[in-house]
């Protein structure tokens, strides 16, 4: 068995998973905000409770909203800002021993879907998060690619390609740049574009509902979002050429993306044909936590870690 933990900004979920991927037990608790020490206490307590359930000391994988700097060992690029600048892995190992692995939460999503999800049958999988932010992770032959800077997959903080005159320079991003893909293709980015264009403040779900009812402004917003997402994904295909792109996050529930984005990709990809499938995730909100558990591979000869 192994333990997977999804450390979110508002809630933290932990699971005990058997070697065949079966979910044995889950626990969910509020994430202590603004307190690094309280996060360490919370995670330690969750692991100890699941160890007791398993009857053994289990390896632990944790998905975090950020990354560990390979140069300093400190957390960087975290939406949960109270983690930034701390030696998170070192502090967890001081409490739990050398049985902890950390990865970005989007990387965990990609690993989950590549391992036993919608990308299971593909050699190279790019997992895309379209939610409050835009993130991603790359898995090749079942192995997560992190890169020397631990930022592989951070396509959300690259510029939207082929911008039109009215898209330049683009909205301000929290990273300090303007026009990042995240500011256009995330849930808040979609809602902000609708508000700028129509003056109406609606959630992405409300925009989709109005488009289904025949509202032309809502449909136009979705069309702009589809085109921007196709442009953004085309750069991934041009550089990586993955065998599959798996969408996750709240916007992955928008059914039109799987037909409309695929139809637009040939307009932007540098190829005479584009056969890259864009597919919906299989494990939904569970992908992150399952991917965290899969950070520890299984010895297929005896089922042990």
N, C-alpha and C positions, 0 to 999 in steps of 0.2 A: 504494500500500500504506500501511497504518497499523499502529501497534503498540498493542496493548491489554495492560494489566497489572492483575492482581488481587492487591493487596497484602493478604495475610491475616495473622492473628496468629501462625500457625505456619509457613505456607508461602506463597510468592509464585510465581504463574504468569504467564508472559508469552507473547504470541502475535504472530505477524506475519500480518496478514489482508489479503487482496486486496480491491479495491474492490467485488467482487461478493459478498463475505462468505466466500470460500473460505479455510479455515485453511491457511496455507502452512508455518508452523513453530511449534512450542511448546517452551517451556523451563520447568522447575520447579526451584526452589531453596528451601532453608529460609530463613525470615525471621529475620534477626538480632534477637533479642528484647532489649528494654531498652537498645538502642543506636541513637540517632537517626542518628549519623554513619555507622554501618555500614549502615543502611537506604539512605541516600543513595548509598553506594558500591555496594551490591548493585544498585540500580535503574539506576544509570549503566552498570554493566557489562552488564546485560541489554539495555539499549537499544543500546549500542554493538555487541553481538554480532548483534542482529537487524538493525541498520542494515547491517552487513557482509553478512548473508544477502540483504537486499533490494537491495544495491548502490546505495543512496541514503540520504539522511537522511529519516527518516519522522516524521510527526506521532505524538505519544504521548498516549494516554489512560490514566489510572490510576484505578482504583476503590479507595477507601480506607475503612477502618472508622471513619468520622468525617466531619467537614465542615470546610470553610474558612470562618472568620468573615468576612463581607463588611466588617465594621467594622474589624477588626484585621489580617486576612490570616493569622491564626494558626489552627492546627488546634484544633478543639474536639470534644467528644462522641465521642472515639475510644476503642474498647475496647483498642486498642494504645496504652496510655497514654504510651509513650515518644515519640509524635508530638505530644501535646498541648502547646500553647504555642509551637510552632515555626512559622516561616514556610516551610512545606514547599514550596509552589509556587515561591516566590522562590528558595529554595536549589536546587531542581531546575533552574530556568531558568538559574541561574548556571553550571550544569554542561552543560546540554543545549541552551540557547538557548530562545527563545520559541515552542516547539513542544509544550508540555505542557499538558494539561487534566486537572483533578482533579474527581472526583465521588464522592459516597457510594456504597458498594458496592451498597446496595439500589436506589439510583437507576440504577446501571449495569444491574442485573438488569431493572428495569422498561423501560429503554430498549432493551435487547436483545430482550425478548419483544414489545415494541410494534413494533420495527423489522422483524424477520423471524422472530418466534417465534409463540407461541400467541395474542398480541394483535395480530397483523399487520393484520387486517381491521377493527379497531375504532378509532373516532375518539379515544376517551378510555380510557386503560388505567391501572389502579392495580395495580402489582406488589407482592405481599406476600411477605415473607420470614418463614417460620416455622421457625426453627432454634434455635441456642443463644440467640438473642434474637428479637425481633419488630421488623421494620423494613418500610419500604415506599418506593415511589417513584411519582410521577405523571407520565404522558406524555400530552400533548394535541396531536393532529395531528402526531405524530412528534417533538415538541419536549419535552425534559425541563423540568419545572417545579421550580425550586429554591426560589423565594420570597426575600423581602428578608432573612430571617434564615438562609437556607440550611438550613431544617429541614422543608421540605415533605415529607410522607410519614412523619414520625416519629409515627405513630399508636400505636406500642407503648408510648409514655410518656404516654398519656392514661389516665384511669381506666376500668376495666371498667364498662360501663353497666348500669343496672338490677340492682345487686347485691342478693343475698338477705341475710337476717340473718346466716347463717353465712359469708358471703363478706366481710363488712365487719369491719375496715377493709382486709383483704387483706394478702398477704405483703409484706415489705419489699423494695424495689427498690434496685439499686445507685445509681440516680439520686438517692436521698434521699427519695423519696415511697413511699407504700404503695398496693397495689392496682392497679398499672399493668397494662395489658393484657399486657405482656411477662411478668409474673410468673405469669399464668394460662395463656396460650396458646402459649408457647414450649415447646420440648422439655423443658428442665429444669422448667418450670412444670407441664407435664403429669405428669412423674415425681414432682414434689414433692406434687402434689395426691393422687396415688395413695398415696404413702407416708403422708401425713397421715390419709387416710381408712381405709387397710387395715393400715398398719404394715409393708407389704412394700416393699422397695427394688428397683424394676425400671426398666429403660430403657423409653423409648417403644416401641421395637421389641418388647420382651418383653411389654409390656402389650397391644399389638395381637395378638401371637401367642396370648396366653392368652385374649383375647376371642374369637378365632376358634375356640378349643378349647371354648368354652362357659362360660368362667369368668364368673360374674355380677358380681364385683367389678371385674374388668378392663373389662367392657362398661359398667358404670356410670361408670367413670372416663372412658371415651371419650365417653359420652353427655354428661357434664358439660362436657367440653372442646368438643364440638361445639356445645352451646348457648352457651357463652361466646364461641366464635369467631363464631357467628352474631350475637350481640349486638354484638360489636366491629365486625364488618364492616357491620352495619346503620347504624352511625353514619357510616361512610365513604359509604355509598349516600345517606343522608339529606343529607349536606353536599355531596358531589361528584357523585353520580349517574353513576359511570363506566359506559362502555359494556361494559366487561369487567373482571373481577378475575382476575389470574393468580397462582397460588400457587407459591412456590419455597421452598427450604430443605429440611431433612431431613424435616419433617413433611408436606411436600407429597406424599410417597410413600404416605400413608395414603389408600387409595382411597375410603373411606367419606365423606371430607370433601366430595367433589364431588357427592354425592347428598344426604347428611344435612344439611349446612350450607345448601345451596340450599333444601331443604324447610322449614327453620326461619326463613329470612329474612323471609317474609311475617308472621311473628309480631311482628317488631320494626321493619321498615321502614315509614315514614310514607307509605304508598301503597296504593291499592286492589289493585294488581298489582305483582309484582316479577319482572322478566324478565332481570335482570342475570346473565349467565353467570359461574360460578366455575369456572375451567378450570386444568388442570395446565400447567406450563411445558413448552416444547418443547426447550429447549437444556440443561436440567438444570444440572449444576455448571459448564457452560461459559457460562451466561448472563452472569455477572458480567464475565468477561474479554472477551466479545464486546461487551457494552455499553460497556465502557471504550474499546474500539476505535471504536465508533460515536459516541463523543463528538465525533469529527471527521466532518462530513458529506461526502458525495461529490458532486462536480460531475457531474451525470448526463449533461452534454453530451459530456464527454471522458474521464470516469472518473478525473479528477485531483482531488486535495484542494484 
